[in-house]
Amino acid sequence: MVKRLKVLGIAGSLRHASYNKALLRAAIKLAPDSVEITTFDLADIPLYNQDIEDQGDPEPVKSFKQAIAKADALLICTPEYNYSIPGVMKNALDWASRPAASSVLDEKPVAVMGASTGPFGTARCQMALYNIFSSSNMHPLNFPQILIAEADKKFDDSGQLTDERTRKLIRDTLEALAEWTHMLHRGKNARDDT
């Protein structure tokens, strides 16, 4: 019997009515029984500053790192700002990547989804995130990709995802993330046994 996968969901927007927070809520509802998604709000994480880090991680950063460490995989739902990663998401990942030699991101499976009212559906942001994943030795799920363009036409006024094609894509992505994570864990366990 395969254990239930613990996924930490993170939205890359602080806005209350964010489409990406709505996307994360949709993922929670659409997750297969084998996947449990909890969330972490990035609002309280301070700007990264090595002087602060040298004094010890602030409590919100400690909580964030603990949540990542307890998760089997990450799910990032993020908008795109100025062709790239929103500052709040980049800042959180900068904190989580420290210290580099023992980061909680090391070998962590991750899937990315993004919603935008524009025509490109966060494609450039997601490409930029892959540089961070590489630097932090994370294991991104490459397919399926969720690049939701014209999000204002796919969510209703209450933030509910109404587009059935997107709902199916989210289910498929979460199933693929579960499969990917279990495969990586089996490979890691096999390496540890040798």
N, C-alpha and C positions, 0 to 999 in steps of 0.2 A: 504494500500500500504506500502510495506517494504522500508525503506530508504536505500539509497546507502551506502554500507559499506566502510569506510575509513581504508585502511590497510597501515601500514608503513613497507616497505621492507628494510632489512638491509643485506648487504653482508659481510661475515666474512673474506674477503680477500682484501688487498690493491692493488693487482696486476692488471694492466690494462686489461690483457687478461685472467683474472680469469674465470674458468668454472662456479664458483658460481655467479659472476656478470652476466655472460651469462644466467645462470639459472633464476636469478631475472628478467632480461629483457624478458625472455620467459614467465615467470609468468605474467608480465604486459600485454603482448600480448594475453595470453590465458585466462585472467580473465573474468568471466562472466560480463554481463552488470551491475549487482547489486554490483560489487566490483570495487573500484578505488584504485589502488596501487601507492603510491608515495614512493620515496626512500630517504635515508639519507646516505651520504658517511662518514665513520668513520675516514678518513685520518687525520683530524685536531684535533681529540680529544687527549689531552695530557695523559700521564700515570697518573693513579689515585695516588693522594698524599693527605692525610688528611690535611696537612699543607696548601696546595693550596685550598682545599675545605673550610677550616676554614676562608679563606680570601674572599670566594664567588666563585661560579662556574665560570670557564672560559667561554667565549662567545660560543665556539663550544659545550661545555657541556650544557649550557643553551638552545641552539638551539635544541640539541638532545632531551633533556627532554621535551621541548615544542612540538616537533614533535611527541613524544610518547604520550603525554597527549592529543593531538588532534586526534590521531588515535583510531579507535574502536578496532583494533587488530594489532598484529605484525606478520610479515613473515620474518623468518631468513633463509638465504641461506648461508651455511658455509662449508668450507673444514674441514678436520681433520688434525691436526698437532700433531705428536708424540703421537698418540692414544687419543688425547683429543681436547680441544677447542683452536682455534687460539688465541694468545695473544691479538690481536686487538679486537676480539669479547668479550673475557672475560673482558678486560679493560673497554669497553663501557658499558657492563652490570653492572660492579662494580660501575661506575659513576651513572648510571640510578637508581641503587638500593638505592641510598642515597638521603635524610636521610631515614633510614629504617622505621621509623614510618609513613612517608607520601610519600613513593616512587611512582613515576609515573608508576611503573611496577605492583603495587598492583592490583590484580584481572584482569589483562590485558590478554585477550585471545592471544595465540601465536601458530603458526604453524612453523615447521622446515623442510627444505629441504637441501640436501647436495649432492654435486658431487665430485667424486674423481677418479683419474686414477687407483687407486688400486682396489682390489677385494671386499672390504667391504662397500664401498659407504658411509662413514662417520658414521657408526653405533656407534662406541665408542664415538665420539664427541657428537652425539645426546644424548646418555645416560648420558654423563657428563652435558649437558645442562639442563637435567631434574632436577638435583640437584639444579641448580641455580633457575629454575622456582619454585621449591618447597620452597626454602629459601625466594624468593621474592613474594610468594603468587600469582603466575601467574597461568593461566588456559591453559595448553597445549592441543592441539588437538592430540590425540593419534594415530588415524588412519584416512585416509591412511598414510602410511609412505613413504617418498621419499628418498631412499638411492641409488643414482646413482653411480654404479660402472663402471669402464672403460669409464669414461666420454669422453676421447679422441676419442672414437668410436661413440659417440652420438651427438657430436657437430661438425659442419664443421669448416673450417679454418677461417671463418669470425665470429665464435661464435654463429651461429644459431643452435638451437636444431633441429636435424633431426630425432630423434627417436620417432615414432608415439605413441608407448606404453607409453613412458615417458610424452609426451604431454598430453595424456588422463589422466594420473595419476595426473599431475599438475592441470588440469581443475577440476578433482574430488576433489582434496585437497582444492582448493579455494572455491568450492561450499560447502564442508564440514565445512571449516573455517567460512564461512558466516552463515551457519545454527547454528554452535556451538556458535558463537558470539551473534547472535540474541537470542538464548535460554538463554545464560548467562545473557544478558541484561534484558530479561523478568523476570528471577528469581531475579535479583538484584532489579528491580523496584517493584516486589511483596514484597520483604523484606522491602524495604524503605517505602512502603505504610502501613505496619502493625505497 
